[in-house]
Amino acid sequence: MKKLFKKLHLWLSLPLGILISIVCFSGASLVFEQEITQALNPHLYKVKHSEQSLPLHPSELAKRIHEQLPDSLQVISLQLSQNHEDVCFALFRGMGKKMMSIHPYTGEINGWIPAYPFFQTMRKLHRWLMNPPAAKGETSAGKIIVGITTLFMVLILISGLILWLPRNRNALKRKLYISLASWKRFWYDSHVVLGFYSTVFLLLMALTGLTWSFGWYRTLAYNLFSGEETTAANAVYAHKSTTKGQPGKQNAPTGKVFDYKIWDKVWNSLQKEYEHFETITLTTNNAQIIPFTTHIKKPDTAIFNPQSGEITKIIGYEDTPRSKTLKRWFYALHTGSWGEIITKILYFIAACIGGVLPISGYYLWWKRTHKTKRLS
């Protein structure tokens, strides 16, 4: 049986190894994108606070923002924090997820949150091999190739784990550490041992990442974990309806000028309802409340009357259909954000190992075939 898995492992790895390395290395470069962006732009995320200072009301913030920007930019969302040192983030109609940092005590614009070209390039490489779809939700050759490569990567990892399984206790000891007895032994052990230690993380990344590649897989995964029947269309909706812990794209009412004083009423009501929270994101028809958590964000949603500001319904995270919360879980499991900095470090190391494994595998294959040719 192991001979079969050995052939499967080899003949899948040979044509796909380079692609796997590209996907893994580009993915590793994205793990700390948010932390690096914050470190390079601390003024866009934190402000100095004095005990005498009071944050402006949402309507005052919206007014100050509009005074500093062209009339073409209309605020459709504000993300406010209970932490006195956090800034406020604003989204604008027609600007997608591009966010602006606002001083919560003065309304002064700190600047746009930058999207660095390096990370944008790595994301295109990681998801689409630099061949993104023409529109969101559509397909492309690069997207299909990444999906197929990831699918076969799962088989490569499973077959590699089966080949790793030791026959006895002595063999187990040899397969748990890297020997430095010789250069050849080092390469072999680095491939086998590091592959074993990183397999669980790489499988998590691959199995969750496939939901972004194939609609059929996404539907299957949502049906499996939600415990309810999910159609392909609903799976796509659920996949698009959550964000990375930031305010997402909102549908602001057209034809009418939104009265931002409504936000003041909603803000005051939610502060009474939630004594402690991380952020509250106000949009033109609802508010998203993220309580204090240490792992995956679990937002509640408050629906309010856009004319009076009266909160008509609060949908707790536990009451949200499972199919609509799975993307948040899949994203956290794919990126390592579910355990914050510790799991991110582990994911970064595992992704780097995932990029090195095909290279070491090519080397071992070349040495073996080269030796066979010399003997013949």
Sine and cosine of phi, psi and omega as CSV:
sin_phi,cos_phi,sin_psi,cos_psi,sin_omega,cos_omega
0.00,0.00,-0.63,0.78,-0.01,-1.00
-0.91,0.42,-0.49,0.87,0.05,-1.00
-0.89,0.46,-0.63,0.77,0.02,-1.00
-0.90,0.44,-0.72,0.70,0.00,-1.00
-0.93,0.38,-0.51,0.86,0.04,-1.00
-0.91,0.42,-0.69,0.72,0.04,-1.00
-0.91,0.41,-0.68,0.74,0.02,-1.00
-0.87,0.49,-0.71,0.71,0.00,-1.00
-0.88,0.48,-0.69,0.72,-0.06,-1.00
-0.94,0.33,-0.76,0.65,-0.14,-0.99
-0.98,0.21,-0.23,0.97,0.19,-0.98
-1.00,0.06,-0.57,0.82,-0.06,-1.00
-0.95,0.30,-0.59,0.81,-0.06,-1.00
-0.85,0.53,-0.77,0.63,-0.01,-1.00
-0.99,0.17,-0.39,0.92,-0.12,-0.99
-0.96,-0.27,-0.11,0.99,-0.09,-1.00
-0.84,0.55,-0.72,0.70,-0.02,-1.00
-0.89,0.46,-0.68,0.74,0.01,-1.00
-0.90,0.43,-0.64,0.77,0.03,-1.00
-0.89,0.46,-0.66,0.75,0.03,-1.00
-0.88,0.47,-0.68,0.74,0.00,-1.00
-0.89,0.46,-0.74,0.68,-0.01,-1.00
-0.89,0.45,-0.67,0.74,-0.04,-1.00
-0.94,0.35,-0.73,0.69,-0.03,-1.00
-0.92,0.40,-0.66,0.75,0.03,-1.00
-0.92,0.39,-0.60,0.80,0.06,-1.00
-0.91,0.41,-0.64,0.76,0.03,-1.00
-0.88,0.47,-0.58,0.81,-0.02,-1.00
-0.93,0.36,-0.29,0.96,-0.03,-1.00
-1.00,-0.09,-0.17,0.99,-0.11,-0.99
-0.85,0.52,-0.68,0.73,-0.08,-1.00
-0.95,-0.30,0.46,0.89,0.00,-1.00
-0.85,0.53,-0.74,0.67,-0.04,-1.00
-0.91,0.42,-0.69,0.73,0.00,-1.00
-0.90,0.43,-0.65,0.76,0.00,-1.00
-0.92,0.38,-0.68,0.73,0.02,-1.00
-0.87,0.49,-0.67,0.74,0.02,-1.00
-0.92,0.38,-0.63,0.78,0.00,-1.00
-0.91,0.41,-0.58,0.82,-0.01,-1.00
-0.99,0.16,-0.31,0.95,-0.04,-1.00
-0.71,-0.70,0.87,0.49,-0.06,-1.00
-0.87,0.49,-0.50,0.86,-0.02,-1.00
-0.93,0.36,-0.27,0.96,0.01,-1.00
-1.00,0.02,-0.10,1.00,-0.07,-1.00
-0.82,-0.57,-0.41,0.91,-0.04,-1.00
-0.75,-0.66,0.51,-0.86,0.06,-1.00
-0.75,-0.66,0.38,-0.92,0.08,-1.00
-0.98,0.20,0.65,-0.76,-0.09,-1.00
-0.75,-0.66,0.69,-0.73,0.10,-0.99
-0.91,-0.41,0.42,-0.91,-0.06,-1.00
-0.88,0.47,-0.44,0.90,-0.03,-1.00
-0.99,0.16,-0.30,0.95,-0.07,-1.00
-0.98,0.20,0.64,-0.77,0.06,-1.00
-0.84,-0.54,0.70,-0.71,0.01,-1.00
-0.92,0.40,0.52,-0.85,0.03,-1.00
-0.95,0.32,0.45,-0.89,0.10,-0.99
-0.93,0.36,0.42,-0.91,-0.01,-1.00
-0.80,0.60,-0.65,0.76,-0.01,-1.00
-0.91,0.41,-0.60,0.80,0.03,-1.00
-0.93,0.37,-0.63,0.78,0.05,-1.00
-0.89,0.46,-0.72,0.70,0.01,-1.00
-0.87,0.49,-0.64,0.77,0.01,-1.00
-0.90,0.43,-0.72,0.70,0.00,-1.00
-0.90,0.44,-0.61,0.79,0.02,-1.00
-0.90,0.44,-0.72,0.70,-0.03,-1.00
-0.92,0.39,-0.47,0.88,0.04,-1.00
-0.93,0.37,-0.39,0.92,-0.07,-1.00
-0.98,-0.21,-0.06,1.00,-0.08,-1.00
-0.80,-0.60,0.31,-0.95,0.06,-1.00
-0.89,0.46,0.40,-0.92,-0.01,-1.00
-0.90,0.44,-0.36,0.93,-0.04,-1.00
-0.94,0.35,-0.33,0.94,0.01,-1.00
-0.99,-0.11,0.91,-0.41,-0.04,-1.00
-0.90,-0.43,0.81,-0.59,-0.01,-1.00
-0.93,0.37,0.78,-0.62,0.06,-1.00
-0.87,-0.50,-0.10,1.00,-0.02,-1.00
-0.35,-0.94,0.63,-0.78,0.10,-0.99
-0.77,-0.63,0.74,-0.67,0.09,-1.00
-0.96,-0.30,0.90,-0.44,-0.07,-1.00
-0.92,-0.39,0.57,-0.82,-0.05,-1.00
-0.89,-0.45,0.45,-0.89,0.09,-1.00
-0.99,0.12,-0.30,0.95,0.07,-1.00
-0.95,0.30,0.84,-0.55,-0.10,-1.00
-0.91,0.41,-0.30,0.95,-0.04,-1.00
-0.99,-0.15,-0.07,1.00,0.00,-1.00
-0.99,0.11,0.54,-0.84,0.06,-1.00
-0.99,0.15,0.09,-1.00,0.12,-0.99
-0.97,-0.23,0.61,-0.79,0.04,-1.00
-0.92,-0.38,0.66,-0.75,-0.01,-1.00
-0.85,-0.53,0.62,-0.79,0.13,-0.99
-0.91,-0.42,0.46,-0.89,-0.07,-1.00
-0.81,-0.58,0.50,-0.87,0.02,-1.00
-0.89,0.46,0.73,-0.68,0.04,-1.00
0.99,0.17,0.05,1.00,-0.03,-1.00
-0.95,-0.31,0.15,0.99,0.01,-1.00
0.88,0.47,-0.74,-0.67,-0.03,-1.00
-0.99,-0.14,0.21,0.98,0.03,-1.00
-0.93,0.36,0.86,-0.51,-0.13,-0.99
-0.95,-0.31,0.50,-0.87,0.08,-1.00
-0.89,-0.45,0.67,-0.74,0.02,-1.00
-1.00,0.00,0.75,-0.67,-0.05,-1.00
-0.82,-0.58,0.67,-0.74,0.09,-1.00
-0.95,0.30,0.88,-0.48,-0.11,-0.99
-0.95,0.32,-0.24,0.97,-0.05,-1.00
-0.98,-0.20,-0.33,0.94,-0.01,-1.00
-0.85,-0.52,-0.33,0.94,-0.08,-1.00
0.98,0.18,0.09,1.00,-0.01,-1.00
-0.95,0.31,0.66,-0.75,0.02,-1.00
-0.98,0.22,0.84,-0.55,0.05,-1.00
-1.00,0.09,-0.51,0.86,0.01,-1.00
0.65,-0.76,0.15,-0.99,0.05,-1.00
-0.98,0.21,0.58,-0.81,0.13,-0.99
-0.95,0.33,0.87,-0.49,-0.12,-0.99
-0.96,0.29,0.52,-0.85,0.15,-0.99
-0.90,-0.43,0.98,-0.18,-0.12,-0.99
-0.94,0.34,0.69,-0.73,-0.02,-1.00
-0.82,0.57,-0.57,0.82,-0.01,-1.00
-0.87,0.50,-0.75,0.66,-0.02,-1.00
-0.93,0.37,-0.58,0.81,0.05,-1.00
-0.89,0.45,-0.66,0.75,0.02,-1.00
-0.92,0.40,-0.69,0.72,0.01,-1.00
-0.89,0.46,-0.58,0.81,0.01,-1.00
-0.93,0.38,-0.68,0.73,0.05,-1.00
-0.89,0.46,-0.63,0.77,0.01,-1.00
-0.93,0.37,-0.68,0.74,-0.06,-1.00
-0.93,0.37,-0.65,0.76,-0.10,-0.99
-1.00,-0.07,-0.54,0.84,-0.16,-0.99
-0.68,-0.73,0.14,0.99,-0.04,-1.00
0.79,0.61,0.69,0.73,0.02,-1.00
0.92,0.40,0.30,0.96,0.04,-1.00
-0.80,-0.60,0.95,0.32,-0.06,-1.00
-0.93,0.36,0.42,-0.91,0.06,-1.00
-0.90,0.44,0.40,-0.92,-0.01,-1.00
-0.91,0.42,-0.52,0.86,0.01,-1.00
-0.56,-0.83,0.37,-0.93,-0.02,-1.00
-0.88,0.47,0.73,-0.69,0.00,-1.00
1.00,-0.05,-0.25,0.97,0.03,-1.00
-1.00,0.04,0.03,-1.00,-0.05,-1.00
-0.91,-0.41,0.20,-0.98,0.06,-1.00
-0.42,-0.91,0.24,-0.97,0.00,-1.00
-0.87,0.49,-0.68,0.74,0.00,-1.00
-0.89,0.45,-0.65,0.76,0.00,-1.00
-0.90,0.43,-0.66,0.75,0.01,-1.00
-0.92,0.40,-0.68,0.73,-0.01,-1.00
-0.89,0.46,-0.69,0.73,0.03,-1.00
-0.89,0.46,-0.66,0.75,0.01,-1.00
-0.89,0.45,-0.73,0.69,0.01,-1.00
-0.90,0.43,-0.66,0.75,0.03,-1.00
-0.87,0.49,-0.69,0.73,0.01,-1.00
-0.91,0.42,-0.63,0.78,0.01,-1.00
-0.89,0.46,-0.71,0.70,0.02,-1.00
-0.96,0.29,-0.42,0.91,0.07,-1.00
-0.88,0.47,-0.59,0.81,0.06,-1.00
-0.87,0.50,-0.70,0.72,0.02,-1.00
-0.92,0.40,-0.61,0.79,0.03,-1.00
-0.90,0.44,-0.67,0.74,-0.01,-1.00
-0.92,0.40,-0.69,0.73,-0.01,-1.00
-0.91,0.41,-0.70,0.72,0.03,-1.00
-0.91,0.42,-0.61,0.79,0.05,-1.00
-0.90,0.43,-0.62,0.78,0.03,-1.00
-0.91,0.41,-0.64,0.77,0.03,-1.00
-0.91,0.42,-0.65,0.76,0.04,-1.00
-0.92,0.39,-0.47,0.88,-0.01,-1.00
-0.95,0.31,-0.51,0.86,-0.11,-0.99
-0.76,0.65,0.85,-0.53,-0.06,-1.00
-0.98,0.19,0.38,-0.92,-0.01,-1.00
-0.99,0.11,-0.49,0.87,-0.02,-1.00
-0.49,-0.87,-0.03,-1.00,-0.07,-1.00
-0.91,0.40,-0.63,0.77,0.01,-1.00
-0.90,0.44,-0.65,0.76,0.04,-1.00
-0.91,0.41,-0.56,0.83,0.02,-1.00
-0.88,0.47,-0.68,0.73,0.00,-1.00
-0.87,0.50,-0.64,0.77,-0.02,-1.00
-0.94,0.35,-0.40,0.92,-0.06,-1.00
-0.99,-0.12,0.19,0.98,0.00,-1.00
-0.93,-0.36,-0.08,1.00,0.02,-1.00
-0.57,-0.82,0.36,-0.93,-0.03,-1.00
-1.00,-0.06,0.81,-0.58,0.02,-1.00
-1.00,0.03,0.62,-0.79,0.04,-1.00
-0.95,-0.32,0.35,0.94,-0.06,-1.00
-0.89,0.45,-0.58,0.82,0.02,-1.00
-0.45,-0.89,0.29,-0.96,0.00,-1.00
-0.89,0.45,-0.67,0.75,0.00,-1.00
-0.90,0.43,-0.68,0.73,0.00,-1.00
-0.91,0.42,-0.61,0.80,0.02,-1.00
-0.88,0.48,-0.72,0.69,-0.01,-1.00
-0.89,0.45,-0.68,0.73,0.00,-1.00
-0.90,0.43,-0.74,0.68,-0.02,-1.00
-0.91,0.41,-0.62,0.79,-0.01,-1.00
-0.89,0.45,-0.57,0.82,0.03,-1.00
-0.95,0.31,-0.72,0.69,-0.09,-1.00
-0.97,0.24,-0.77,0.64,-0.10,-1.00
-0.95,0.32,-0.75,0.66,0.01,-1.00
-0.91,0.42,-0.56,0.83,0.06,-1.00
-0.89,0.46,-0.64,0.77,0.02,-1.00
-0.90,0.43,-0.74,0.67,-0.07,-1.00
-0.92,0.39,-0.44,0.90,-0.06,-1.00
-0.99,-0.15,-0.11,0.99,-0.13,-0.99
-0.86,0.52,-0.72,0.70,-0.05,-1.00
-0.87,0.50,-0.72,0.70,-0.01,-1.00
-0.92,0.39,-0.66,0.75,-0.01,-1.00
-0.92,0.40,-0.59,0.81,0.06,-1.00
-0.92,0.40,-0.65,0.76,0.06,-1.00
-0.87,0.50,-0.70,0.71,0.00,-1.00
-0.89,0.45,-0.70,0.72,-0.06,-1.00
-0.94,0.35,-0.73,0.68,-0.07,-1.00
-0.92,0.40,-0.57,0.82,0.05,-1.00
-0.99,0.16,-0.56,0.83,0.00,-1.00
-0.91,0.42,-0.45,0.89,0.00,-1.00
-0.90,0.45,-0.34,0.94,0.02,-1.00
-0.93,0.38,-0.34,0.94,0.04,-1.00
-1.00,0.02,-0.17,0.99,-0.08,-1.00
-0.98,-0.19,-0.65,0.76,-0.12,-0.99
-0.78,-0.62,0.79,-0.62,0.03,-1.00
-0.90,0.43,-0.63,0.77,-0.02,-1.00
-0.90,0.44,-0.61,0.79,0.00,-1.00
-0.94,0.34,-0.65,0.76,0.02,-1.00
-0.88,0.48,-0.71,0.70,0.03,-1.00
-0.88,0.48,-0.69,0.72,0.00,-1.00
-0.89,0.46,-0.70,0.71,-0.01,-1.00
-0.91,0.41,-0.66,0.75,0.00,-1.00
-0.92,0.39,-0.64,0.77,0.05,-1.00
-0.90,0.43,-0.62,0.78,-0.06,-1.00
-0.93,0.38,-0.69,0.72,-0.12,-0.99
-1.00,-0.07,-0.31,0.95,0.00,-1.00
-1.00,0.04,-0.36,0.93,-0.03,-1.00
0.95,0.30,0.26,0.97,0.00,-1.00
-0.64,-0.77,0.40,-0.91,-0.02,-1.00
-0.96,0.29,0.82,-0.57,-0.02,-1.00
-0.83,-0.55,0.85,-0.53,0.04,-1.00
-0.97,0.23,0.24,-0.97,0.00,-1.00
-0.87,0.49,-0.64,0.77,-0.02,-1.00
-0.91,0.41,-0.68,0.73,0.02,-1.00
-0.92,0.38,-0.56,0.83,0.03,-1.00
-0.91,0.42,-0.65,0.76,0.04,-1.00
-0.90,0.43,-0.65,0.76,0.02,-1.00
-0.88,0.47,-0.73,0.69,0.01,-1.00
-0.89,0.45,-0.57,0.82,-0.03,-1.00
-0.92,0.38,-0.50,0.87,-0.03,-1.00
-1.00,-0.10,-0.21,0.98,-0.19,-0.98
-1.00,0.07,-0.11,0.99,0.03,-1.00
-0.89,-0.46,0.31,-0.95,-0.05,-1.00
-0.79,-0.62,-0.09,-1.00,-0.05,-1.00
-1.00,-0.02,0.71,0.70,0.01,-1.00
0.98,0.17,0.17,0.99,0.01,-1.00
-0.86,-0.51,0.34,-0.94,0.03,-1.00
-0.88,0.48,0.67,-0.74,-0.06,-1.00
-0.98,-0.19,-0.19,-0.98,-0.02,-1.00
-0.95,0.32,0.77,-0.63,-0.08,-1.00
-0.88,-0.47,0.47,-0.88,0.05,-1.00
-0.99,-0.15,1.00,-0.09,0.01,-1.00
-0.99,0.17,0.59,-0.81,0.02,-1.00
-0.91,0.42,0.68,-0.73,-0.02,-1.00
-0.98,-0.17,0.41,-0.91,0.05,-1.00
1.00,0.01,-0.28,0.96,0.01,-1.00
-0.79,-0.61,0.53,-0.85,0.07,-1.00
-1.00,0.03,0.85,-0.53,-0.05,-1.00
-0.94,0.33,0.70,-0.71,0.04,-1.00
-1.00,0.05,0.96,-0.27,-0.09,-1.00
-0.93,0.36,-0.22,0.98,0.07,-1.00
-0.92,0.39,-0.34,0.94,0.09,-1.00
-0.88,0.48,-0.60,0.80,0.01,-1.00
-0.89,0.46,-0.56,0.83,0.02,-1.00
-0.87,0.49,-0.68,0.73,0.00,-1.00
-0.91,0.41,-0.68,0.73,0.01,-1.00
-0.91,0.42,-0.69,0.72,0.00,-1.00
-0.87,0.49,-0.73,0.69,0.00,-1.00
-0.90,0.43,-0.64,0.77,0.00,-1.00
-0.91,0.41,-0.66,0.75,-0.04,-1.00
-0.95,0.31,-0.53,0.85,0.06,-1.00
-0.91,0.42,-0.53,0.85,0.07,-1.00
-0.97,0.26,-0.57,0.82,-0.04,-1.00
-0.96,0.27,-0.61,0.79,-0.04,-1.00
-0.89,-0.45,0.95,-0.30,-0.01,-1.00
-0.93,0.36,-0.60,0.80,0.02,-1.00
-0.78,-0.63,0.72,-0.70,0.05,-1.00
-0.40,-0.92,0.29,-0.96,0.02,-1.00
-1.00,0.00,-0.83,0.56,0.05,-1.00
-0.59,-0.81,0.41,-0.91,0.18,-0.98
-0.79,-0.61,0.83,-0.55,0.01,-1.00
-0.96,-0.28,0.88,-0.47,-0.02,-1.00
-0.99,-0.12,0.77,-0.64,0.12,-0.99
-0.85,-0.53,-0.11,-0.99,-0.09,-1.00
-0.99,0.17,-0.09,1.00,0.03,-1.00
-0.64,-0.77,-0.15,0.99,0.06,-1.00
-0.38,-0.93,0.09,-1.00,0.05,-1.00
-0.72,-0.70,0.63,-0.78,0.01,-1.00
-0.92,-0.39,0.84,-0.55,-0.06,-1.00
-0.94,-0.34,0.81,-0.58,0.05,-1.00
-0.94,-0.34,0.94,-0.33,0.04,-1.00
-0.93,0.38,0.20,-0.98,0.05,-1.00
-0.92,0.39,0.86,-0.50,0.05,-1.00
-0.68,-0.74,0.31,-0.95,0.02,-1.00
-0.95,-0.31,-0.11,0.99,-0.07,-1.00
-0.78,-0.63,-0.86,-0.51,-0.05,-1.00
-0.96,0.29,0.72,-0.69,0.02,-1.00
-0.92,0.39,0.72,-0.69,-0.02,-1.00
-0.81,-0.59,1.00,0.09,-0.11,-0.99
-0.98,0.21,0.58,-0.82,0.24,-0.97
-0.99,-0.11,0.40,-0.92,0.00,-1.00
-0.84,-0.54,0.80,-0.60,0.03,-1.00
-0.95,-0.30,0.84,-0.54,0.06,-1.00
-1.00,-0.08,0.74,-0.67,-0.01,-1.00
-0.73,-0.68,0.36,-0.93,0.05,-1.00
-0.97,0.26,0.89,-0.46,-0.07,-1.00
-0.93,0.37,-0.19,0.98,0.04,-1.00
-1.00,-0.07,-0.59,0.81,-0.07,-1.00
-0.94,-0.34,-0.35,0.94,-0.05,-1.00
0.99,0.13,0.08,1.00,0.01,-1.00
-0.97,0.26,0.77,-0.64,0.03,-1.00
-0.98,0.22,0.87,-0.48,-0.07,-1.00
-1.00,-0.09,-0.41,0.91,-0.05,-1.00
-0.31,-0.95,0.64,-0.76,0.13,-0.99
-0.87,-0.48,0.88,-0.48,0.01,-1.00
-0.99,-0.16,0.94,-0.34,0.02,-1.00
-0.94,0.35,0.42,-0.91,-0.01,-1.00
-0.85,0.53,-0.61,0.79,-0.02,-1.00
-0.92,0.40,-0.41,0.91,-0.01,-1.00
-1.00,-0.03,-0.11,0.99,0.02,-1.00
-0.96,0.28,0.71,-0.70,0.02,-1.00
-0.79,0.62,0.72,-0.70,-0.08,-1.00
-0.83,0.55,-0.60,0.80,-0.03,-1.00
-0.90,0.45,-0.35,0.94,-0.03,-1.00
-1.00,-0.09,-0.11,0.99,0.02,-1.00
-0.94,-0.33,-0.12,0.99,-0.10,-0.99
-0.92,0.39,-0.55,0.84,-0.02,-1.00
-0.87,0.49,-0.62,0.79,0.02,-1.00
-0.88,0.48,-0.67,0.74,0.03,-1.00
-0.93,0.36,-0.68,0.73,-0.01,-1.00
-0.90,0.44,-0.65,0.76,0.02,-1.00
-0.90,0.44,-0.69,0.72,0.00,-1.00
-0.90,0.45,-0.66,0.75,0.01,-1.00
-0.95,0.32,-0.48,0.88,0.00,-1.00
-0.97,0.24,-0.59,0.80,-0.10,-1.00
-0.99,-0.17,-0.23,0.97,-0.03,-1.00
1.00,0.05,0.13,0.99,-0.04,-1.00
-0.97,0.23,-0.11,0.99,-0.05,-1.00
-0.92,0.38,-0.36,0.93,0.04,-1.00
-0.86,-0.51,0.34,0.94,0.00,-1.00
0.86,0.52,-0.65,-0.76,-0.24,-0.97
-0.91,0.42,-0.56,0.83,-0.05,-1.00
-0.91,0.42,-0.77,0.64,0.00,-1.00
-0.94,0.35,-0.49,0.87,0.06,-1.00
-0.90,0.43,-0.65,0.76,0.05,-1.00
-0.89,0.45,-0.71,0.71,0.01,-1.00
-0.89,0.46,-0.66,0.76,0.02,-1.00
-0.92,0.40,-0.64,0.77,0.02,-1.00
-0.87,0.49,-0.72,0.69,0.01,-1.00
-0.89,0.45,-0.70,0.71,-0.02,-1.00
-0.89,0.45,-0.65,0.76,0.00,-1.00
-0.91,0.41,-0.63,0.78,0.06,-1.00
-0.90,0.44,-0.67,0.74,0.05,-1.00
-0.88,0.47,-0.66,0.75,0.04,-1.00
-0.86,0.52,-0.53,0.85,0.05,-1.00
-0.97,0.23,-0.48,0.88,-0.03,-1.00
-0.99,0.14,-0.54,0.84,-0.07,-1.00
-0.81,0.59,-0.72,0.69,0.04,-1.00
-0.89,0.46,-0.57,0.82,-0.01,-1.00
-0.92,0.40,-0.73,0.68,0.04,-1.00
-0.91,0.42,-0.57,0.82,0.05,-1.00
-0.91,0.42,-0.66,0.75,0.07,-1.00
-0.87,0.49,-0.67,0.74,-0.02,-1.00
-0.89,0.46,-0.73,0.69,-0.01,-1.00
-0.90,0.43,-0.64,0.77,0.03,-1.00
-0.91,0.42,-0.67,0.74,-0.01,-1.00
-0.91,0.41,-0.68,0.74,0.01,-1.00
-0.89,0.46,-0.64,0.77,-0.03,-1.00
-0.93,0.36,-0.71,0.70,0.00,-1.00
-0.93,0.36,-0.57,0.82,0.02,-1.00
-0.91,0.41,-0.64,0.77,0.01,-1.00
-0.92,0.38,-0.62,0.78,0.01,-1.00
-0.90,0.44,-0.64,0.77,0.02,-1.00
-0.91,0.42,-0.64,0.77,0.00,-1.00
-0.92,0.40,-0.62,0.79,-0.01,-1.00
-0.94,0.34,-0.52,0.86,0.01,-1.00
-0.98,0.18,0.00,0.00,0.00,0.00
